Amino acid sequence: MPCSLQEIVASALLLALLLLFPSPSDAIRSFPAAAALFAEAPQFRNGDGCPASPLRGCVTTCDPSHVHIAMTLDSHYLRGSIAAVFSILKHASCPESIFFHFVVSAGPSSSDLYRTVRSVFPSLRFKIYPFQENLVRGLISASIREALENPLNYARNYLADLLEPCVKRVIYLDSDLVVVDDIRRLWDMRLPESAVIAAPEYCHANLTRYFTAEFWEGGDGQRVFHGRRRTPCYFNTGVMVMDMERWRAGEYRQKIEHWMKMQQRRRFYELGSLPPFLLVFAGEVEGVDHRWNQHGLGGDNLSGNCRPLHPGPVSLMHWSGKGKPWVRLDAGKPCPLDRLWAPYDLYLPPPSSSASVSDSSAASLFSL
């Protein structure tokens, strides 16, 4: 089945539209084209036993053989995003069957992001989705760290609106992680009919600390979480398997927006986009093995101190928190685990850069 002319025209129009609708924050997060140099990644091919596409070579978002991964892209975290994509492809048994959905802020920098991704991964199957930040900007409350107020942090709430209706399931991933296992193992997990999302849960964590004392003392917390199908537990939203059909049917974007509006009337959390997700889904999440989100490697949200891995096997390492591995490596002050991220770093500093490339240059890339 050849690709339809309508689909080809729609893709061309999308690239044009990326240039026509600037985001108010583009001046702040402008794309540093001269400094953003990346080595081209090796080509990865499907192994034996990979599902055959019924579309006979036509690359389309509606291919039922695809593993769908959604991520955000911006200039600030582009280095992390490139490393994440590279790690996924390297460890995938069927890399040519992975389709990436990249959500970007609508505006001039989006075309540069597209060209960069295409130059690093010439054969990558992906699509760019422009996100109108004004959809959420008026709902965002101040957080304990400015980076948590970036509107793109909230783009995952709108995936069901942005992605094509034929995309029934997606794995959402943050940009500050690397995958060291076959992503299809996560994709193939079963979601029971009662679940909309699946994610590793951390029931030992104190859920109450994500909200103010007044929220709990006034009885709001008990009322909100009463009757959930499971014990409400903390989960990290940087790694989630999401059922898009159930999300749309349950109007979960509107439910998250409800809590964001409530926060503006009566402040009861401090941590950006995570608490509204907890309010809607804690106790309703299908649990995933912790190996799929060894999170917190960036330290806490204020100091960014070094942290070790949690006990147990590792399929995904996540530098959530303030400290990012590329920043610490360039500063010559890496945490021990940052060196596990470095081999996936395709960034090539410009000649004038004083950043050290001993740990994170592409020179070490092909020794993987």
C-alpha positions as CSV (number, residue, x, y, z in Angstrom):
1,M,0.0,0.0,0.0
2,P,1.7,3.2,-1.1
3,C,1.7,6.3,1.0
4,S,-1.3,8.5,0.2
5,L,-0.8,11.8,-1.5
6,Q,-2.9,13.4,1.3
7,E,-0.4,12.1,3.9
8,I,2.6,13.4,2.0
9,V,1.0,16.9,1.5
10,A,0.0,17.0,5.2
11,S,3.6,16.3,6.3
12,A,4.9,19.1,4.0
13,L,2.4,21.5,5.3
14,L,3.3,20.7,8.9
15,L,6.9,21.6,8.3
16,A,5.8,24.9,6.8
17,L,3.5,25.7,9.7
18,L,6.3,25.1,12.2
19,L,7.8,28.3,10.9
20,L,4.6,30.4,10.8
21,F,3.4,30.3,14.4
22,P,6.1,31.6,16.8
23,S,6.0,30.9,20.4
24,P,6.4,33.8,22.9
25,S,9.3,31.9,24.6
26,D,11.3,31.3,21.4
27,A,13.4,34.4,22.1
28,I,14.3,32.8,25.5
29,R,14.9,29.3,24.1
30,S,16.4,30.2,20.7
31,F,18.2,27.4,19.0
32,P,22.0,27.8,19.1
33,A,22.6,26.4,15.6
34,A,26.4,27.2,15.6
35,A,27.0,25.4,18.8
36,A,24.7,22.4,18.3
37,L,26.9,20.0,16.4
38,F,26.3,16.3,16.6
39,A,28.0,13.2,15.1
40,E,25.8,11.1,12.8
41,A,24.7,8.0,14.6
42,P,25.3,4.5,13.2
43,Q,22.5,2.8,11.2
44,F,20.6,0.2,13.1
45,R,18.6,-2.5,11.3
46,N,15.8,-4.9,12.4
47,G,16.9,-8.4,13.5
48,D,15.2,-11.7,12.8
49,G,11.7,-12.1,14.0
50,C,10.7,-8.4,13.9
51,P,7.1,-7.9,12.9
52,A,6.6,-7.2,9.3
53,S,4.8,-4.1,8.2
54,P,1.6,-4.7,6.3
55,L,2.1,-1.4,4.4
56,R,4.9,-2.7,2.2
57,G,7.6,-0.1,2.9
58,C,5.3,2.9,3.4
59,V,6.4,4.8,6.5
60,T,3.3,6.1,8.2
61,T,2.3,6.9,11.8
62,C,-0.6,4.4,11.4
63,D,1.6,1.3,10.8
64,P,0.3,-1.3,13.3
65,S,3.8,-2.9,13.6
66,H,5.3,0.3,15.1
67,V,6.4,0.9,18.6
68,H,5.4,4.5,19.3
69,I,7.6,6.7,21.5
70,A,6.7,10.3,22.4
71,M,9.2,12.8,23.6
72,T,9.5,16.6,23.7
73,L,12.3,18.5,22.0
74,D,13.8,21.9,22.8
75,S,17.2,23.4,22.4
76,H,17.9,23.3,26.1
77,Y,17.6,19.5,26.5
78,L,18.4,18.6,22.9
79,R,21.7,17.0,23.9
80,G,19.9,14.7,26.3
81,S,17.1,13.9,23.7
82,I,19.7,12.9,21.1
83,A,21.4,10.6,23.6
84,A,18.1,9.0,24.7
85,V,17.1,8.3,21.1
86,F,20.5,6.8,20.3
87,S,20.3,4.5,23.4
88,I,16.9,3.3,22.4
89,L,18.0,2.4,18.9
90,K,21.2,0.8,20.0
91,H,19.5,-1.7,22.3
92,A,16.3,-2.3,20.3
93,S,15.8,-5.7,18.6
94,C,13.7,-4.0,16.0
95,P,15.0,-0.4,15.7
96,E,13.4,0.2,12.3
97,S,10.0,-0.6,13.8
98,I,10.2,2.4,16.3
99,F,8.4,5.6,15.4
100,F,9.2,8.7,17.4
101,H,6.7,11.5,18.0
102,F,8.5,14.7,18.9
103,V,6.5,17.5,20.4
104,V,8.1,20.9,20.0
105,S,7.2,24.5,20.8
106,A,5.7,26.0,17.6
107,G,8.0,28.6,16.2
108,P,11.2,29.2,14.2
109,S,13.5,27.0,16.3
110,S,11.3,23.9,15.4
111,S,12.7,23.7,11.9
112,D,16.3,23.7,13.3
113,L,15.3,20.9,15.6
114,Y,13.9,18.9,12.8
115,R,17.0,19.3,10.7
116,T,19.3,18.4,13.6
117,V,17.4,15.2,14.3
118,R,17.4,14.2,10.6
119,S,21.1,14.9,10.2
120,V,22.0,12.8,13.3
121,F,19.5,10.0,12.5
122,P,19.1,9.9,8.7
123,S,16.9,6.8,8.7
124,L,14.9,7.6,11.8
125,R,11.1,7.3,11.5
126,F,9.7,10.4,13.3
127,K,7.3,13.2,13.1
128,I,7.3,16.7,14.6
129,Y,4.2,18.0,16.4
130,P,4.0,21.8,17.1
131,F,2.7,22.5,20.5
132,Q,1.0,25.9,21.1
133,E,2.3,26.8,24.5
134,N,-0.5,29.3,25.1
135,L,-2.8,26.3,25.6
136,V,-1.2,25.7,29.0
137,R,0.8,28.8,29.8
138,G,-2.1,30.4,31.7
139,L,-2.5,27.3,33.8
140,I,1.0,27.0,35.0
141,S,1.8,28.0,38.6
142,A,5.2,28.9,40.0
143,S,7.4,26.0,41.0
144,I,10.4,25.4,43.2
145,R,12.6,25.4,40.2
146,E,12.2,27.6,37.1
147,A,12.9,24.7,34.7
148,L,9.8,22.9,35.9
149,E,7.7,25.8,34.6
150,N,8.6,25.2,31.0
151,P,5.2,24.7,29.1
152,L,6.7,21.7,27.3
153,N,6.8,19.8,30.6
154,Y,3.0,19.8,30.3
155,A,2.9,18.6,26.6
156,R,2.3,15.0,27.7
157,N,-1.1,16.1,28.9
158,Y,-2.0,16.9,25.3
159,L,-0.5,13.9,23.5
160,A,-4.0,12.4,22.8
161,D,-5.0,15.7,21.1
162,L,-1.7,16.0,19.2
163,L,-1.1,12.5,17.9
164,E,-3.2,10.9,15.2
165,P,-6.3,8.9,16.4
166,C,-4.7,5.7,14.9
167,V,-2.0,5.9,17.6
168,K,-3.6,3.8,20.3
169,R,-0.7,3.4,22.6
170,V,2.5,5.4,23.2
171,I,5.5,5.2,25.5
172,Y,6.2,8.7,26.9
173,L,9.8,9.3,27.8
174,D,11.6,12.3,29.3
175,S,14.8,13.7,27.6
176,D,17.2,13.1,30.5
177,L,17.4,9.3,30.3
178,V,19.0,6.4,28.5
179,V,17.6,3.0,27.8
180,V,19.8,0.0,28.1
181,D,17.3,-2.7,27.3
182,D,15.0,-3.6,24.4
183,I,12.2,-1.0,24.5
184,R,9.8,-3.5,23.0
185,R,9.8,-5.4,26.3
186,L,8.1,-2.3,27.9
187,W,5.9,-1.8,24.9
188,D,4.5,-5.3,25.0
189,M,3.3,-5.1,28.6
190,R,-0.3,-5.8,29.1
191,L,-2.6,-2.9,30.3
192,P,-5.8,-4.2,32.1
193,E,-9.0,-2.6,31.0
194,S,-9.2,-0.5,34.1
195,A,-5.8,1.2,33.5
196,V,-5.0,4.2,31.4
197,I,-1.3,4.5,32.1
198,A,1.4,2.1,33.4
199,A,4.5,3.3,35.2
200,P,6.9,2.1,37.9
201,E,5.4,3.0,41.3
202,Y,7.3,3.8,44.5
203,C,5.0,3.0,47.4
204,H,7.8,3.5,49.9
205,A,7.9,7.2,49.1
206,N,5.9,9.6,51.2
207,L,3.0,10.7,48.9
208,T,2.0,13.4,51.4
209,R,5.1,15.4,50.9
210,Y,4.1,16.3,47.3
211,F,1.2,18.4,48.7
212,T,0.9,21.0,51.4
213,A,0.0,20.2,55.0
214,E,-3.2,22.2,54.6
215,F,-4.3,19.9,51.7
216,W,-4.1,16.9,54.0
217,E,-5.3,18.5,57.2
218,G,-8.4,19.8,55.5
219,G,-9.3,16.4,54.4
220,D,-8.9,17.1,50.7
221,G,-6.3,14.4,50.3
222,Q,-8.4,11.7,51.8
223,R,-11.4,12.6,49.7
224,V,-9.4,12.8,46.4
225,F,-7.7,9.4,46.8
226,H,-10.6,7.6,48.4
227,G,-11.9,4.6,46.4
228,R,-9.0,4.2,44.0
229,R,-8.5,0.7,42.8
230,R,-5.1,0.4,44.3
231,T,-3.2,2.1,47.2
232,P,-2.2,5.6,46.0
233,C,1.6,5.6,45.5
234,Y,4.1,8.1,44.0
235,F,5.2,7.4,40.4
236,N,7.5,9.4,38.1
237,T,5.8,10.7,35.0
238,G,9.1,10.6,32.9
239,V,8.4,7.0,31.9
240,M,4.8,6.0,31.1
241,V,3.0,3.6,28.8
242,M,-0.2,5.5,27.9
243,D,-3.4,4.1,26.3
244,M,-4.5,7.0,24.0
245,E,-7.9,5.6,23.3
246,R,-8.8,5.3,27.0
247,W,-7.2,8.8,27.7
248,R,-9.4,10.4,25.1
249,A,-12.6,8.6,26.2
250,G,-12.0,9.5,29.9
251,E,-11.1,13.2,29.1
252,Y,-8.0,13.0,31.3
253,R,-6.5,16.2,29.9
254,Q,-9.5,18.1,31.3
255,K,-9.2,16.3,34.6
256,I,-5.5,17.4,34.9
257,E,-6.4,20.9,33.9
258,H,-9.0,21.0,36.6
259,W,-6.4,20.5,39.3
260,M,-4.1,23.1,37.7
261,K,-7.0,25.6,37.9
262,M,-7.6,24.6,41.5
263,Q,-3.9,25.2,42.3
264,Q,-4.2,28.8,41.0
265,R,-7.1,29.5,43.4
266,R,-5.6,27.7,46.4
267,R,-1.9,26.7,46.3
268,F,-1.4,23.2,47.5
269,Y,1.7,21.9,45.7
270,E,5.1,23.1,44.6
271,L,6.5,20.7,42.1
272,G,5.4,21.7,38.6
273,S,3.6,19.2,36.4
274,L,3.9,16.1,38.6
275,P,1.3,16.8,41.3
276,P,-1.7,17.2,39.0
277,F,-0.8,13.8,37.4
278,L,-0.6,12.3,40.9
279,L,-4.0,13.7,41.8
280,V,-5.6,12.1,38.8
281,F,-3.8,8.8,38.5
282,A,-2.2,7.8,41.9
283,G,-3.9,4.6,42.8
284,E,-5.0,3.9,39.3
285,V,-1.6,3.3,37.7
286,E,-0.7,-0.2,36.5
287,G,2.6,-1.0,38.1
288,V,5.8,-1.6,36.0
289,D,9.0,-3.2,37.1
290,H,11.3,-0.6,38.7
291,R,14.1,-1.5,36.3
292,W,12.3,0.7,33.7
293,N,12.8,3.9,35.7
294,Q,15.9,4.0,37.8
295,H,15.1,7.7,38.4
296,G,16.5,10.5,40.6
297,L,20.0,10.3,39.2
298,G,20.0,14.0,38.8
299,G,19.7,14.5,42.6
300,D,17.0,16.6,44.3
301,N,15.4,19.6,42.7
302,L,17.6,22.1,44.6
303,S,21.1,20.8,45.0
304,G,21.4,18.2,42.2
305,N,23.7,16.0,44.4
306,C,25.1,12.6,43.2
307,R,22.9,9.5,43.8
308,P,23.4,5.8,43.3
309,L,21.2,3.4,41.4
310,H,18.4,1.7,43.3
311,P,18.9,-2.0,44.1
312,G,17.9,-4.4,41.4
313,P,18.2,-4.8,37.6
314,V,18.4,-1.8,35.3
315,S,16.7,-1.2,31.9
316,L,16.5,2.6,32.0
317,M,18.5,5.2,33.8
318,H,16.8,8.5,34.4
319,W,18.6,11.7,35.5
320,S,15.5,13.3,36.9
321,G,16.2,16.2,39.3
322,K,18.3,19.3,39.0
323,G,21.7,17.8,37.9
324,K,22.0,16.7,34.3
325,P,24.9,14.5,33.2
326,W,26.0,16.6,30.2
327,V,26.3,19.7,32.4
328,R,28.4,17.9,35.1
329,L,30.6,16.2,32.5
330,D,31.3,19.5,30.7
331,A,32.1,21.1,34.1
332,G,34.6,18.3,34.8
333,K,32.6,17.4,38.0
334,P,30.6,14.3,36.9
335,C,28.9,12.0,39.3
336,P,30.0,8.4,39.0
337,L,26.9,7.3,37.1
338,D,27.2,10.2,34.6
339,R,29.9,8.2,32.9
340,L,27.3,5.6,32.0
341,W,25.4,8.3,30.1
342,A,28.5,9.6,28.3
343,P,28.9,6.8,25.6
344,Y,25.5,7.8,24.2
345,D,26.5,11.5,23.9
346,L,26.8,12.5,20.2
347,Y,27.5,16.1,20.9
348,L,30.5,17.6,19.3
349,P,31.5,20.9,20.9
350,P,32.6,23.7,18.5
351,P,36.4,24.3,18.3
352,S,36.1,27.4,20.5
353,S,34.4,25.5,23.3
354,S,36.4,24.9,26.4
355,A,34.3,21.9,27.4
356,S,36.1,18.7,28.0
357,V,35.3,16.0,25.4
358,S,37.2,13.2,27.1
359,D,34.1,11.6,28.5
360,S,31.3,12.7,26.1
361,S,32.7,13.1,22.6
362,A,31.8,10.9,19.7
363,A,35.4,9.6,19.8
364,S,34.1,7.1,22.4
365,L,30.9,6.5,20.5
366,F,31.9,3.5,18.4
367,S,33.5,1.6,21.2
368,L,30.0,0.8,22.5
